Amino acid sequence: MPYCPTSPQERRYVVHMLIAAALCILFSVVAALGFRHAHPTGILAYLLGTLPGLPIVGALAATGLYLHAETDEFLRNVLIQSLLGGMGATLALTTVWGNLEDFVHAPHLGLTWIYPLFWAFSGISYGFVRLRYK
């Protein structure tokens, strides 16, 4: 069943998150191409390396603004529970994986995967939270 936002605040939040995701992808491509072709150094390299993280800051800010603006306590509570589920699963997975890296020399999990994992787990958690209230 497709997801359909139920409040104006939720619709605005979904739009902001889609824009942030698109910008994150775009800025990641720009940074990768910039490093591959221009080989920046110094402050320019740091600025270019930081570029893909800027939409992530925006997405986190949008989440906070949505939670503040949402007047429906049920919708706010569902998102909060989903975010907590996403955080818990991300912390558990990255902690277990870190131990595997240290003790059994598992392949390194790059830090750039933590944010997408968090949202993937939050999305999975959202489905379970919504099922609980059906």
RAVENWO-V512499 format. One record per pair of residues at least 12 apart in sequence whose ideal C-beta (glycine too) atoms are under 8 Angstrom apart, sorted by the first residue. I is the first residue (numbers start at 1). J is the second residue. D is the distance in Angstrom with one decimal. If there is no record, write none. Layout:
BEGIN
i=(I	I)
j=(J	J)
d=(D	D)
END
This chain:
BEGIN
i=(6	6	7	7	7	7	9	9	9	9	10	10	10	12	12	13	13	13	13	13	16	16	16	16	17	17	17	19	20	20	20	20	20	21	21	23	23	23	24	24	24	24	27	27	27	27	28	30	30	31	31	31	31	34	35	35	56	63	63	66	67	67	74	78	78	78	78	79	81	81	82	82	82	82	82	83	83	84	85	85	85	85	85	85	85	86	86	86	86	86	86	86	86	87	87	89	89	89	89	90	90	90	90	93	93	94	94	94	97)
j=(72	75	70	71	72	75	66	69	70	71	66	70	75	66	69	62	63	65	66	70	58	59	62	66	59	62	63	55	55	56	58	59	62	55	59	54	55	58	52	55	56	59	51	52	54	55	52	48	51	48	49	51	52	48	48	49	115	79	83	79	79	80	133	126	129	130	133	126	125	129	122	123	125	126	129	122	125	125	121	122	124	125	126	128	129	118	119	120	121	122	123	124	125	118	122	117	121	124	125	114	117	118	121	117	121	109	114	117	109)
d=(7.7	6.8	6.6	7.6	5.7	6.1	6.0	4.7	4.8	7.3	7.3	6.9	6.2	7.5	8.0	6.2	7.4	8.0	3.9	8.0	7.6	7.4	4.0	7.7	5.8	6.3	7.9	7.9	4.4	7.2	5.0	3.8	6.6	7.4	7.4	7.6	3.9	7.5	5.9	4.2	6.3	7.7	4.6	4.4	6.7	6.3	4.3	7.9	6.5	5.2	6.4	5.1	5.4	5.0	6.7	7.8	5.7	7.9	7.5	7.4	6.7	7.0	7.8	7.1	5.3	6.5	7.3	7.6	7.2	4.8	5.1	7.6	4.5	3.9	5.3	5.6	7.9	7.7	6.6	6.6	7.6	2.9	7.9	7.2	7.0	5.1	6.8	7.8	4.2	2.9	7.7	7.9	5.4	6.7	7.9	7.9	3.8	7.6	7.0	6.4	5.2	4.5	5.5	6.6	7.8	6.9	6.3	7.6	5.0)
END
